[in-house]
Amino acid sequence: SSIEGMRKIAENLEKVYVQKKERIFSIGETGDAFYIVLDGEIRIHDKNDYSYSVIRKNQYFGDYALLDSTVRAASATAMVDTEMLRISRSSFVQLMAGNINIMRGVISSLIEKIQTQVELEKKIEKRNRILQQQKEEIRTQHDALSLQHFEIEKQRDQIVVKNTMLEEQTEEITVQRNVLAKNQSELRSSIHYAENIQKALLPIKKKIKKSLPESFVFYRPKDIVSGDFYWFKKTKNRILLAAGDSTGHGIPGAFMSILGISALDQIVKKSSFDDVSKILTKLRKKIKKFLHQNTDDSVLRDGMDMAICSINLEEMQMQFAGAFRPLYLIRKGELIEYKGDRQPISVYVNEKKFTKHSISLQKDDVFYIFSDGYVDQFGGEQKKKMKIVRFKELLLQISHLSMKKQHKKIEEYMEKWQQNMEQVDDMLIIGFRF
């Protein structure tokens, strides 16, 4: 509960007191704690004593130390006698691991802070362009004055004034460049932290190979982190395998994928593997609840598309259900498509039950589930989307090969198709053969 979460937070907080001019931490030190000011003032500054900000009552600082052990980008010094609350990274990690509500709060705060930093970078970049233009104008005027020898005495005072302005603006550019570098460093740390979380949640490919020796996972995020994700679970006689495509890519898509993986893990712990359509229904319910999508008129329509399979190797039977994503079966040289339902895993106008497809497996059957990133990539001679027709032709051409060789062919085909064009979306293709 929220009360229990607050109690756990309170147990981990330590009250500390610092005197005026006392240093809390210095630039270059490894961060290991987060602080909340109860009374007093803390100044955040660089090694030259340039102040970035002043932290006052009920404000906080040092929050990145809770997520990563990178060195402090600035120093913190008490301006007056100050009372604070302190929580160490080790205590916070233990607390976060046992409380999903706190984890959600950290994720929301991280997204908000990253968005704020991006807006700040845009403003600084715009200001730098203006300052650089002014600097060039002053230099041009300075050169012109130097050539007009007969006006040197008359214009000397003006030159002195303009040189002073140039020095001040150069100093301002330097300060803003340092702020921008600090923000970029924090942003990179946040992205890599999200990457580590996502990698830890994604299944290990060797485990999939152990259960499905003839299989491959082609996974190519557009950015460092991805909105596409794959998921795998195994019991004594069943295998669950899913390919998810979250709304967006990068940091927002990655957090949505983390939510999807966590929700699937919770669902299969509490229910059987017997019906994949029910798994998708329960997943939709969890996503809507987490994102507060209460009605069809909800503003936030983020969610995900998904293809999910449940495989019974003893009975040679497989189930499939899809949310806007299909399943392809290639059997004896023919491609058979099992269409997913035309509804996402999120709030939707015409929500209905997901359809369960039952398939009797035959030797040498080859199956593919995938996101839309591969077929939506621009390339080729005409710089157009690949589209599904070309993708189907590619699968038919390579389906007789081993899954390892198929993975290589899919990689090579994309390299040739994309050429030097920018990747437009995350890419995920999972193939397996019986």
Secondary structure as GFF3:
##gff-version 3
##sequence-region A 1 434
A	DSSP	alpha_helix	2	12	.	.	.	ID=ss1
A	DSSP	beta_strand	14	18	.	.	.	ID=ss2
A	DSSP	beta_strand	23	25	.	.	.	ID=ss3
A	DSSP	beta_strand	33	39	.	.	.	ID=ss4
A	DSSP	beta_strand	42	45	.	.	.	ID=ss5
A	DSSP	beta_strand	51	55	.	.	.	ID=ss6
A	DSSP	beta_strand	60	61	.	.	.	ID=ss7
A	DSSP	three_ten_helix	63	66	.	.	.	ID=ss8
A	DSSP	beta_strand	75	78	.	.	.	ID=ss9
A	DSSP	beta_strand	82	88	.	.	.	ID=ss10
A	DSSP	alpha_helix	89	97	.	.	.	ID=ss11
A	DSSP	alpha_helix	100	147	.	.	.	ID=ss12
A	DSSP	three_ten_helix	149	151	.	.	.	ID=ss13
A	DSSP	alpha_helix	152	201	.	.	.	ID=ss14
A	DSSP	alpha_helix	205	211	.	.	.	ID=ss15
A	DSSP	beta_strand	215	220	.	.	.	ID=ss16
A	DSSP	beta_strand	228	234	.	.	.	ID=ss17
A	DSSP	beta_strand	238	246	.	.	.	ID=ss18
A	DSSP	alpha_helix	250	270	.	.	.	ID=ss19
A	DSSP	alpha_helix	276	290	.	.	.	ID=ss20
A	DSSP	beta_strand	304	312	.	.	.	ID=ss21
A	DSSP	beta_strand	317	323	.	.	.	ID=ss22
A	DSSP	beta_strand	327	331	.	.	.	ID=ss23
A	DSSP	beta_strand	334	338	.	.	.	ID=ss24
A	DSSP	beta_strand	357	360	.	.	.	ID=ss25
A	DSSP	beta_strand	366	370	.	.	.	ID=ss26
A	DSSP	beta_strand	378	379	.	.	.	ID=ss27
A	DSSP	beta_strand	384	385	.	.	.	ID=ss28
A	DSSP	alpha_helix	387	398	.	.	.	ID=ss29
A	DSSP	alpha_helix	403	418	.	.	.	ID=ss30
A	DSSP	beta_strand	427	433	.	.	.	ID=ss31
###
